Amino acid sequence: MGDVTELFVVMFIVAGAAFAPLGYFIYKFTQKNAEPFGETEPHGDKPSFINDLAETAIHFVKSRLAKK
């Protein structure tokens, strides 16, 4: 009978560790008016440097493929 109790305790600990990130996310999500990570876009809708770089690379590849 002790094996079943021990297995229950171990499984309870494993389940708690598995669902802890989900619980933390739900806690943060309800904390700041559905903004779990705070203000994610502080500068408005301005495109970022990474987006500009990706658009430039895509345009470059398209222009090279169109010349062939």
Short mmCIF file of the C-alpha atoms (twelve columns), coordinates in Angstrom:
data_MODEL
# 
_entry.id   MODEL 
# 
loop_
_atom_site.group_PDB 
_atom_site.id 
_atom_site.type_symbol 
_atom_site.label_atom_id 
_atom_site.label_alt_id 
_atom_site.label_comp_id 
_atom_site.label_asym_id 
_atom_site.label_seq_id 
_atom_site.Cartn_x 
_atom_site.Cartn_y 
_atom_site.Cartn_z 
_atom_site.pdbx_PDB_model_num 
ATOM 1  C CA . MET A 1  0.000  0.000  0.000   1 
ATOM 2  C CA . GLY A 2  2.958  2.316  0.587   1 
ATOM 3  C CA . ASP A 3  4.017  1.988  -3.054  1 
ATOM 4  C CA . VAL A 4  0.712  3.441  -4.256  1 
ATOM 5  C CA . THR A 5  0.974  6.395  -1.875  1 
ATOM 6  C CA . GLU A 6  4.570  7.032  -2.874  1 
ATOM 7  C CA . LEU A 7  3.633  6.884  -6.571  1 
ATOM 8  C CA . PHE A 8  0.755  9.326  -5.961  1 
ATOM 9  C CA . VAL A 9  3.064  11.827 -4.261  1 
ATOM 10 C CA . VAL A 10 5.683  11.572 -7.014  1 
ATOM 11 C CA . MET A 11 3.075  12.007 -9.761  1 
ATOM 12 C CA . PHE A 12 1.580  14.983 -7.906  1 
ATOM 13 C CA . ILE A 13 5.003  16.662 -7.786  1 
ATOM 14 C CA . VAL A 14 5.624  15.948 -11.488 1 
ATOM 15 C CA . ALA A 15 2.201  17.349 -12.431 1 
ATOM 16 C CA . GLY A 16 2.835  20.461 -10.340 1 
ATOM 17 C CA . ALA A 17 6.158  21.056 -12.086 1 
ATOM 18 C CA . ALA A 18 4.597  20.476 -15.508 1 
ATOM 19 C CA . PHE A 19 1.737  22.927 -15.020 1 
ATOM 20 C CA . ALA A 20 3.629  25.625 -13.092 1 
ATOM 21 C CA . PRO A 21 4.514  27.651 -16.246 1 
ATOM 22 C CA . LEU A 22 0.876  27.618 -17.327 1 
ATOM 23 C CA . GLY A 23 -0.246 28.843 -13.928 1 
ATOM 24 C CA . TYR A 24 2.376  31.588 -13.970 1 
ATOM 25 C CA . PHE A 25 1.281  32.731 -17.436 1 
ATOM 26 C CA . ILE A 26 -2.369 32.850 -16.386 1 
ATOM 27 C CA . TYR A 27 -1.391 34.823 -13.283 1 
ATOM 28 C CA . LYS A 28 0.594  37.364 -15.327 1 
ATOM 29 C CA . PHE A 29 -2.087 37.540 -18.033 1 
ATOM 30 C CA . THR A 30 -4.806 38.497 -15.561 1 
ATOM 31 C CA . GLN A 31 -2.533 40.911 -13.715 1 
ATOM 32 C CA . LYS A 32 -2.096 43.711 -16.280 1 
ATOM 33 C CA . ASN A 33 -5.309 44.004 -18.335 1 
ATOM 34 C CA . ALA A 34 -4.570 41.094 -20.660 1 
ATOM 35 C CA . GLU A 35 -0.952 42.175 -21.207 1 
ATOM 36 C CA . PRO A 36 1.095  39.332 -19.737 1 
ATOM 37 C CA . PHE A 37 4.454  40.908 -20.517 1 
ATOM 38 C CA . GLY A 38 3.586  44.573 -20.069 1 
ATOM 39 C CA . GLU A 39 3.888  47.075 -22.884 1 
ATOM 40 C CA . THR A 40 5.281  45.078 -25.794 1 
ATOM 41 C CA . GLU A 41 5.273  47.888 -28.363 1 
ATOM 42 C CA . PRO A 42 6.283  51.085 -26.569 1 
ATOM 43 C CA . HIS A 43 7.003  53.098 -29.740 1 
ATOM 44 C CA . GLY A 44 3.735  52.600 -31.567 1 
ATOM 45 C CA . ASP A 45 3.494  50.902 -34.934 1 
ATOM 46 C CA . LYS A 46 6.971  51.866 -36.090 1 
ATOM 47 C CA . PRO A 47 8.667  48.981 -37.952 1 
ATOM 48 C CA . SER A 48 11.688 47.559 -36.228 1 
ATOM 49 C CA . PHE A 49 15.205 47.273 -37.607 1 
ATOM 50 C CA . ILE A 50 14.805 43.495 -37.933 1 
ATOM 51 C CA . ASN A 51 11.619 43.878 -39.990 1 
ATOM 52 C CA . ASP A 52 13.324 46.411 -42.253 1 
ATOM 53 C CA . LEU A 53 16.295 44.083 -42.695 1 
ATOM 54 C CA . ALA A 54 14.027 41.133 -43.535 1 
ATOM 55 C CA . GLU A 55 12.058 43.192 -46.061 1 
ATOM 56 C CA . THR A 56 15.300 44.341 -47.691 1 
ATOM 57 C CA . ALA A 57 16.553 40.751 -47.932 1 
ATOM 58 C CA . ILE A 58 13.254 39.545 -49.428 1 
ATOM 59 C CA . HIS A 59 13.281 42.371 -51.973 1 
ATOM 60 C CA . PHE A 60 16.898 41.546 -52.879 1 
ATOM 61 C CA . VAL A 61 16.108 37.860 -53.442 1 
ATOM 62 C CA . LYS A 62 13.010 38.678 -55.490 1 
ATOM 63 C CA . SER A 63 14.947 41.083 -57.692 1 
ATOM 64 C CA . ARG A 64 17.691 38.497 -58.300 1 
ATOM 65 C CA . LEU A 65 15.135 35.809 -59.184 1 
ATOM 66 C CA . ALA A 66 13.279 38.157 -61.539 1 
ATOM 67 C CA . LYS A 67 16.470 38.873 -63.537 1 
ATOM 68 C CA . LYS A 68 17.044 35.198 -64.362 1 
# 
